Amino acid sequence: CSGVTKMMLCTLLDIKAILGITDDSKDNLLTLLIKQQSALICAYLGYNPQLKEYVDELQAVNNQQLLQLNNRPIRNVISVKINDTEITDYKLLPQYAKNGFLYRGNGWCGAWYTRNMTYDTVSGAYDISVTYTAGWYLPSDDNYNEGADDSLPYDIITACVEAVSERYTIVSSGAQGIKAQSEGGISVTYEGSETIGNGGLSKRVTGMLEAYRI
């Protein structure tokens, strides 16, 4: 997720509206939390959701019609080479491009590593080089248009707002790292504390992101 530390998957205004904050006394903290939670979301998704160009991304031949690229959704393919030879017989089909797949009817064929006397196929060589653009415009981008196909889905924005709100609740209550507290028969559990196995994100947040995850 190159450059993700500068990425903000929701706006400061979104967060302040949800939390009911009307002054700028918490702006620095909230901005930091947006960057932190955006980084966690990026890591959970498995790719950088920001629209950008990827140059000479290497992929292995697989003898299948679909080639999985590292980022999604694919917006435009600039060039594809196999063994440094330019090819053009691929198709950018919407039903596959949204999940990061590039289609080629003849299959993504090339050199394969083999082993044993029966020449069992092990792994394709990294002979494919792809230059392409993928991702969405973020809420802070000038070209962002809520609901547009090329703009960050509202599900992801909402997940970031939720993650930041949960984290802010924990930080502002002085309960960082505390999942539950019990004293004198009184038990307190802070919202957003269920994060085991989700990279620091709550189950509610990861549920919103699941459809976009690699």
C-alpha positions in Angstrom: 0.0 0.0 0.0 2.5 2.6 -1.2 1.7 6.1 0.0 -1.0 4.9 2.4 0.3 6.9 5.3 -0.9 10.0 3.5 -4.2 8.4 2.5 -7.5 9.5 4.0 -10.5 7.3 3.2 -13.0 9.7 4.7 -12.9 13.4 5.5 -12.4 15.3 8.7 -15.9 16.9 8.2 -17.5 13.4 8.0 -15.9 12.5 11.4 -16.8 15.7 13.1 -20.4 15.4 11.9 -20.7 11.9 13.3 -19.1 12.8 16.6 -20.9 16.1 17.0 -17.7 18.1 17.2 -18.2 21.7 16.1 -14.8 23.3 16.9 -11.3 22.6 15.7 -9.8 21.6 19.1 -9.7 17.9 18.0 -8.7 18.3 14.4 -5.1 17.2 14.8 -6.1 14.1 16.7 -8.9 13.2 14.3 -6.7 13.7 11.3 -4.1 11.4 12.8 -6.8 8.8 13.5 -8.1 9.0 10.0 -4.7 8.3 8.6 -4.1 5.4 11.0 -7.4 3.7 10.3 -7.1 4.3 6.6 -3.8 2.5 6.7 -5.4 -0.4 8.6 -8.2 -0.6 6.1 -5.7 -0.6 3.2 -3.8 -3.5 4.8 -7.0 -5.4 5.4 -8.2 -4.9 1.8 -4.9 -6.1 0.5 -4.4 -3.3 -1.9 -4.2 0.5 -2.3 -7.7 1.8 -3.1 -6.5 5.2 -4.4 -6.6 5.7 -8.1 -3.0 5.5 -9.5 -0.8 4.1 -12.2 1.2 0.9 -11.7 4.2 0.5 -14.0 5.6 -2.8 -15.1 3.9 -4.9 -12.5 5.2 -8.5 -12.8 2.9 -11.4 -12.9 3.4 -15.2 -13.5 1.9 -17.0 -16.5 -0.8 -19.4 -15.3 -2.2 -21.0 -18.5 -5.7 -19.7 -17.5 -7.9 -17.0 -19.1 -7.9 -14.7 -16.1 -4.8 -12.9 -14.7 -5.1 -11.5 -11.2 -3.4 -8.1 -10.9 -2.3 -6.7 -7.5 -4.8 -3.8 -7.4 -8.5 -3.2 -8.2 -10.7 -2.1 -9.8 -8.7 -2.0 -13.1 -9.5 1.3 -14.9 -7.2 1.2 -17.9 -4.5 -1.0 -19.3 -1.7 0.9 -20.8 0.6 -2.0 -21.9 1.0 -5.8 -21.5 4.1 -7.6 -22.4 5.0 -11.3 -22.2 8.8 -11.9 -22.4 9.2 -8.3 -23.5 6.8 -8.8 -26.4 3.8 -6.5 -26.5 0.5 -8.2 -26.7 -3.0 -6.8 -27.4 -5.3 -9.8 -27.5 -6.6 -9.3 -23.9 -9.9 -7.7 -22.9 -10.8 -5.5 -20.0 -14.2 -6.9 -19.1 -16.2 -5.0 -16.4 -17.3 -8.2 -14.6 -13.7 -9.2 -14.1 -11.9 -5.8 -14.0 -13.8 -4.8 -10.8 -12.0 -7.6 -9.0 -8.6 -7.0 -10.6 -8.7 -9.6 -13.3 -7.5 -9.2 -16.9 -9.1 -11.6 -19.5 -7.3 -13.2 -22.4 -9.2 -15.8 -24.4 -6.0 -17.7 -25.4 -4.9 -17.9 -21.8 -1.9 -16.4 -20.1 0.6 -18.9 -21.4 4.4 -19.0 -21.1 7.2 -20.8 -19.4 6.5 -23.1 -16.5 8.7 -24.6 -13.9 8.5 -28.4 -13.8 9.8 -31.1 -11.5 10.0 -34.9 -11.2 10.1 -37.4 -14.0 6.5 -36.7 -14.9 7.1 -33.0 -15.3 4.6 -31.9 -12.7 3.7 -28.2 -13.2 4.8 -26.2 -10.2 4.8 -22.5 -10.9 4.7 -20.1 -13.9 7.6 -17.8 -14.6 7.1 -14.1 -13.9 7.2 -13.3 -17.7 4.2 -10.9 -17.7 4.6 -7.2 -17.3 1.5 -5.0 -17.0 1.3 -1.2 -16.8 -2.2 0.0 -15.8 -4.3 2.3 -13.6 -6.5 1.0 -10.8 -8.5 2.2 -7.9 -11.0 5.0 -7.1 -10.9 8.8 -6.5 -10.8 9.5 -2.8 -13.1 11.9 -1.0 -10.3 14.5 -0.8 -9.6 14.3 -4.6 -11.0 17.0 -6.9 -12.5 14.4 -9.2 -14.4 12.6 -6.4 -18.1 12.4 -7.1 -20.1 10.5 -4.5 -21.8 7.5 -6.0 -19.9 7.6 -9.3 -18.3 4.4 -10.5 -14.8 5.9 -10.4 -15.1 7.3 -6.8 -14.5 5.4 -3.6 -17.6 3.3 -2.7 -19.6 4.7 0.2 -19.2 1.3 2.0 -15.5 1.9 2.4 -16.0 5.5 3.4 -18.5 4.5 6.0 -16.2 1.8 7.3 -13.4 4.3 7.8 -15.8 6.7 9.6 -16.9 3.9 11.9 -13.3 2.8 12.6 -12.2 6.3 13.4 -15.2 6.9 15.6 -14.5 3.7 17.5 -10.9 4.5 18.0 -11.7 8.1 19.1 -14.1 6.8 21.7 -11.3 4.5 23.1 -8.6 7.2 23.0 -10.8 10.0 24.5 -12.0 7.7 27.3 -8.4 6.9 28.3 -9.1 3.2 27.7 -6.5 2.3 25.1 -5.8 -1.4 25.1 -8.5 -2.1 27.6 -11.3 -4.4 26.4 -13.3 -4.6 29.6 -13.3 -3.3 33.1 -15.1 -4.6 36.2 -15.2 -3.2 39.6 -17.8 -3.4 42.4 -20.2 -5.3 40.3 -20.1 -2.7 37.5 -18.7 -3.8 34.2 -17.7 -1.5 31.3 -17.0 -2.6 27.8 -15.8 0.0 25.3 -17.2 0.1 21.8 -14.8 -1.1 19.1 -12.9 -3.5 21.3 -13.5 -6.6 19.3 -10.5 -6.5 17.0 -8.9 -10.0 17.3 -7.7 -11.3 14.0 -8.8 -8.2 12.1 -5.7 -6.1 12.1 -7.0 -3.8 14.7 -10.4 -3.3 13.0 -13.7 -4.2 14.6 -16.0 -6.9 13.2 -18.5 -4.3 12.3 -15.9 -2.4 10.2 -14.5 -5.6 8.5 -18.0 -6.6 7.7 -18.4 -3.5 5.6 -15.1 -4.1 3.8 -15.5 -7.8 3.1 -16.9 -7.4 -0.4 -13.9 -5.3 -1.5 -11.2 -7.5 0.0 -8.7 -9.5 -2.1 
